[in-house]
Amino acid sequence: MKRILAFGGSTSSTSINKQFAHYAAHLLKDVDLTLIDLNDFDVPLFNVDLEKSEGLPENALRFKQCIESMDGIVVSLAEHNGNYAAAFKNLIDWVSRIEGKIWSEKKMFLMATSPGGRGGASVLEIALAAFPRYGASIEASFSLPSFSENFSPEGIKNEELAKSFAEQLTKFSNSI
Ligand SMILES: Cc1cc2nc3c(=O)[nH]c(=O)nc-3n(C[C@H](O)[C@H](O)[C@H](O)COP(=O)(O)O)c2cc1C
């Protein structure tokens, strides 16, 4: 059975991206799911001097091991001022010091959502361009705008968005 890691790129206790990533992962059939919370991978603020004196944080090593043990990754990124949430960026900065290929050539379903009408389009665009350079094989992507209007735990309410999401999920599912 294929192993899938799912997480939101946020440390908010009420993260809509964590909710969305976990929701999408649950729809995948016949997979072994590992659902994580970035709060369980807390690391200090990256600093080259700290790296020199203390080495790599255990939680960065654990996160990298987690990625390596998977066949695929479902991630939904929070957007802060058009970019990654700082905690997510900080974690992947540490992980990049273990290996430049942060994502270990794993297949990825890359998503973003936000309460606003752009659905994290800016951070999604940044990650779509950057993650392949850092070892992600992006098989599908999706942005969900206006999360509270469009999402319910039973599914995506807007018909057009639901169709597009289902197509991307199938693309990812077929790739793993
Ligand atoms: C510092 C900060 C900056 C934000 N910047 C953006 C932004 O650029 N675009 C956007 O759509 N939402 C922005 N938001 C709203 C977030 O999308 C919203 O807080 C969302 O819930 C974050 O995802 P999360 O719940 O998974 O943490 C920002 C929120 C914060 C706290």
The ligand as an ORCA input file, in Angstrom:
! r2SCAN-3c Opt
* xyz 0 1
  C       0.431     37.689      8.844
  C      -0.684     37.236      7.940
  C      -0.609     37.530      6.590
  C      -1.625     37.080      5.731
  N      -1.497     37.313      4.388
  C      -2.404     36.787      3.541
  C      -2.206     36.865      2.137
  O      -1.236     37.399      1.650
  N      -3.137     36.305      1.334
  C      -4.236     35.639      1.834
  O      -5.033     35.132      1.057
  N      -4.432     35.548      3.173
  C      -3.548     36.083      4.025
  N      -3.713     35.965      5.385
  C      -4.909     35.278      5.879
  C      -4.637     33.780      5.893
  O      -4.892     33.259      4.611
  C      -5.536     33.128      6.932
  O      -5.101     33.519      8.216
  C      -5.555     31.626      6.808
  O      -6.443     31.101      7.764
  C      -4.185     31.040      6.932
  O      -4.215     29.652      6.761
  P      -4.208     28.665      8.026
  O      -5.569     28.783      8.688
  O      -3.998     27.334      7.415
  O      -3.107     29.103      8.944
  C      -2.738     36.387      6.253
  C      -2.801     36.124      7.626
  C      -1.789     36.534      8.454
  C      -1.849     36.199      9.933
*
